[in-house]
């Protein structure tokens, strides 16, 4: 997450939606001129703004005041009311079917459990949906019961929407610093997202994320979510 006082914005970073690319592009607007921010960083709070902690929260003895996937409600509760009202609040949203599947496959890779047969993967996906260890987009973006974003970058329209966001915060020149990043090496890339969603799983997931489908106008048919890895050649900050 980011807060910039010079450009008066709050960036809320939702998991598995391409938010790190935006964060790295804009983080220099949130720290003193010339200060570099490493990929893994403690929380940085200065007169210029805030860069949230990036790393494994589980390794921290105390949860940082500011951290990467902080919800809008958590940020709201820690900033002055006039700052919250006056700053431009934005984030990246993603088709909920694709987002939850990306989170599931990421967990498998981290745990080195992704080299399994498809039937086993489906069993693990059922357990994952039962546990549902990720924050919904509703949880990320609702404050006191109301959606809080002034603008949503759609993962599926990443490049054009990032340009729009840059114009809104008064930093259009940064679009020249964007470069394509290659998608991850997922062995299931190119497979239909819908392969993971039979009728029962679709109903279960819609019960969890229905409000995000409605708010961001995504189809509730998993067949419309496309392919695994599709659109993941997103835009990121050039090194």
C-alpha positions as CSV (number, residue, x, y, z in Angstrom):
1,X,0.0,0.0,0.0
2,X,1.1,3.5,-0.6
3,X,0.2,7.0,0.6
4,X,1.6,10.1,-1.2
5,X,1.2,13.5,0.2
6,X,2.6,15.3,-2.8
7,X,0.2,13.7,-5.2
8,X,-2.6,13.1,-2.7
9,X,-3.4,9.5,-3.3
10,X,-3.9,6.3,-1.4
11,X,-3.1,3.0,-3.2
12,X,-4.7,-0.1,-1.7
13,X,-3.0,-3.3,-2.8
14,X,-5.2,-6.3,-3.3
15,X,-3.5,-9.7,-3.5
16,X,-2.9,-11.5,-6.8
17,X,-4.2,-8.6,-8.9
18,X,-1.0,-7.0,-10.3
19,X,-0.8,-4.4,-7.5
20,X,3.0,-4.8,-7.0
21,X,3.6,-3.4,-10.4
22,X,1.7,-0.3,-9.6
23,X,3.3,-0.1,-6.2
24,X,6.8,-0.2,-7.6
25,X,6.0,2.4,-10.2
26,X,4.6,4.9,-7.7
27,X,6.6,4.3,-4.5
28,X,9.1,7.0,-5.2
29,X,6.3,9.5,-4.9
30,X,5.9,8.4,-1.3
31,X,9.5,8.8,0.0
32,X,12.0,11.6,0.1
33,X,13.6,12.5,-3.2
34,X,16.5,10.1,-4.1
35,X,15.5,7.4,-1.6
36,X,15.3,3.9,-3.0
37,X,12.9,1.3,-1.9
38,X,13.9,-2.4,-2.1
39,X,11.5,-5.1,-3.2
40,X,11.3,-6.3,0.4
41,X,11.1,-3.4,2.7
42,X,10.1,-2.4,6.3
43,X,7.2,0.0,6.5
44,X,8.4,3.5,5.6
45,X,6.6,6.5,7.0
46,X,8.0,10.0,6.3
47,X,6.8,13.5,5.7
48,X,6.4,12.5,2.0
49,X,4.0,9.6,2.7
50,X,3.9,5.8,3.4
51,X,5.2,2.7,1.7
52,X,3.8,-0.4,3.4
53,X,5.9,-3.3,4.6
54,X,6.7,-5.9,1.9
55,X,7.7,-9.3,3.0
56,X,6.2,-12.3,5.0
57,X,4.0,-11.0,7.7
58,X,4.3,-14.3,9.5
59,X,8.0,-13.6,10.0
60,X,7.3,-10.4,11.9
61,X,7.1,-10.5,15.7
62,X,4.6,-7.6,15.6
63,X,2.4,-6.7,12.6
64,X,3.6,-3.5,11.1
65,X,1.4,-0.4,11.3
66,X,1.5,-0.3,7.5
67,X,1.8,-3.4,5.3
68,X,1.3,-4.5,1.7
69,X,-2.2,-6.0,1.6
70,X,-3.8,-3.6,4.1
71,X,-7.5,-3.2,3.7
72,X,-9.2,0.1,3.0
73,X,-10.8,0.0,6.5
74,X,-7.4,-0.5,8.2
75,X,-6.0,2.4,6.3
76,X,-9.0,4.6,6.9
77,X,-8.8,4.0,10.7
78,X,-5.2,5.1,10.8
79,X,-5.2,8.4,8.8
80,X,-6.9,11.7,9.6
81,X,-10.5,12.0,8.3
82,X,-9.7,14.9,6.1
83,X,-6.8,13.0,4.5
84,X,-9.0,10.0,3.8
85,X,-11.8,12.2,2.3
86,X,-9.4,14.4,0.2
87,X,-7.0,11.8,-1.2
88,X,-7.6,9.9,-4.5
89,X,-8.1,6.2,-3.5
90,X,-7.5,3.5,-6.1
91,X,-6.5,-0.1,-6.6
92,X,-6.3,-3.0,-9.1
93,X,-9.3,-5.3,-9.3
94,X,-9.5,-8.6,-11.1
95,X,-12.1,-11.2,-12.3
96,X,-12.8,-13.0,-9.0
97,X,-12.6,-16.4,-10.6
98,X,-9.2,-15.7,-12.0
99,X,-8.0,-14.0,-8.8
100,X,-8.9,-16.8,-6.4
101,X,-7.4,-19.4,-8.8
102,X,-4.2,-17.4,-9.0
103,X,-4.1,-17.3,-5.2
104,X,-4.6,-21.1,-5.0
105,X,-2.0,-21.9,-7.6
106,X,0.5,-19.5,-5.9
107,X,0.0,-21.3,-2.6
108,X,0.7,-24.6,-4.3
109,X,3.9,-23.3,-5.8
110,X,5.1,-21.8,-2.5
111,X,4.4,-25.1,-0.8
112,X,5.9,-27.1,-3.7
113,X,2.7,-29.0,-4.2
114,X,1.9,-28.0,-7.8
115,X,3.3,-31.1,-9.5
116,X,0.1,-33.2,-8.9
117,X,-2.5,-34.8,-11.1
118,X,-5.5,-32.7,-12.0
119,X,-8.0,-34.7,-9.8
120,X,-5.8,-34.1,-6.8
121,X,-5.6,-30.4,-7.6
122,X,-9.4,-30.2,-7.7
123,X,-9.6,-31.9,-4.3
124,X,-7.1,-29.4,-2.9
125,X,-9.1,-26.6,-4.5
126,X,-12.2,-27.8,-2.7
127,X,-10.3,-27.7,0.6
128,X,-9.0,-24.2,-0.3
129,X,-12.5,-22.9,-0.9
130,X,-13.7,-24.4,2.3
131,X,-10.8,-22.7,4.2
132,X,-10.9,-19.5,2.1
133,X,-7.7,-18.0,3.5
134,X,-7.7,-14.9,1.4
135,X,-9.4,-11.5,1.8
136,X,-12.2,-10.9,-0.6
137,X,-12.3,-7.8,-2.7
138,X,-15.2,-6.7,-0.7
139,X,-13.1,-6.9,2.5
140,X,-10.3,-5.1,0.8
141,X,-12.4,-2.2,-0.6
142,X,-15.3,-1.6,1.8
143,X,-15.0,1.0,4.5
144,X,-17.8,1.2,7.1
145,X,-19.9,-0.9,4.8
146,X,-19.4,1.2,1.6
147,X,-17.1,0.7,-1.4
148,X,-14.3,3.2,-1.0
149,X,-12.4,3.3,-4.3
150,X,-12.5,6.4,-6.5
151,X,-11.1,4.4,-9.4
152,X,-10.4,0.8,-10.1
153,X,-7.7,-0.4,-12.5
154,X,-9.0,-3.5,-14.1
155,X,-6.4,-6.2,-14.4
156,X,-7.9,-7.1,-17.8
157,X,-7.3,-3.5,-19.0
158,X,-4.2,-2.9,-17.1
159,X,-2.2,-0.7,-19.4
160,X,-4.9,1.7,-20.3
161,X,-6.3,1.9,-16.8
162,X,-2.9,2.5,-15.3
163,X,-2.5,5.5,-17.7
164,X,-5.9,6.8,-16.5
165,X,-4.9,6.5,-12.9
166,X,-1.6,8.3,-13.6
167,X,-3.4,11.2,-15.1
168,X,-5.8,11.3,-12.2
169,X,-2.9,11.7,-9.7
170,X,-1.0,14.2,-11.8
171,X,1.8,11.9,-12.9
172,X,1.1,11.1,-16.6
173,X,4.8,11.1,-17.5
174,X,5.3,7.9,-15.5
175,X,3.6,6.0,-18.3
176,X,6.9,6.1,-20.2
177,X,8.5,4.1,-17.4
178,X,6.3,1.1,-17.9
179,X,7.5,-2.1,-19.5
180,X,5.9,-5.5,-20.1
181,X,6.6,-8.3,-17.6
182,X,6.5,-11.9,-18.7
183,X,3.9,-14.2,-17.1
184,X,5.0,-16.8,-14.5
185,X,6.0,-20.3,-15.4
186,X,2.7,-21.9,-14.4
187,X,2.4,-25.4,-16.0
188,X,-1.4,-24.8,-16.2
189,X,-1.0,-21.5,-18.1
190,X,-3.4,-21.6,-21.1
191,X,-5.9,-23.9,-19.4
192,X,-9.4,-22.6,-19.0
193,X,-10.2,-21.1,-15.6
194,X,-13.6,-22.8,-15.9
195,X,-11.9,-26.2,-15.6
196,X,-11.7,-25.6,-11.9
197,X,-15.3,-24.5,-11.4
198,X,-18.1,-27.0,-11.6
199,X,-21.6,-26.0,-10.6
200,X,-21.1,-26.6,-6.9
201,X,-17.8,-24.8,-6.7
202,X,-19.2,-21.9,-8.7
203,X,-22.1,-21.5,-6.3
204,X,-19.9,-21.8,-3.3
205,X,-17.5,-19.1,-4.6
206,X,-20.3,-16.8,-5.7
207,X,-21.6,-16.9,-2.1
208,X,-18.2,-15.6,-1.0
209,X,-17.5,-12.9,-3.6
210,X,-20.9,-12.0,-5.2
211,X,-20.7,-8.4,-4.2
212,X,-17.4,-7.9,-6.1
213,X,-18.9,-9.5,-9.2
214,X,-21.7,-6.9,-9.0
215,X,-19.6,-3.9,-8.0
216,X,-17.0,-4.4,-10.8
217,X,-19.4,-5.8,-13.3
218,X,-17.7,-9.2,-13.9
219,X,-19.6,-12.1,-15.4
220,X,-20.7,-14.8,-12.9
221,X,-20.0,-17.5,-15.5
222,X,-16.5,-18.9,-15.0
223,X,-16.3,-19.6,-18.8
224,X,-16.0,-15.8,-19.2
225,X,-12.9,-15.7,-17.0
226,X,-10.7,-16.9,-19.9
227,X,-7.5,-18.8,-19.6
228,X,-5.1,-19.3,-16.7
229,X,-2.2,-16.8,-17.2
230,X,-4.2,-14.7,-19.6
231,X,-3.5,-11.0,-19.2
232,X,-0.7,-11.8,-16.8
233,X,1.8,-10.1,-19.1
234,X,0.9,-7.0,-17.2
235,X,2.6,-3.6,-17.0
236,X,5.3,-3.1,-14.5
237,X,7.9,-0.6,-13.5
238,X,10.9,-0.8,-15.8
239,X,14.1,-1.5,-13.9
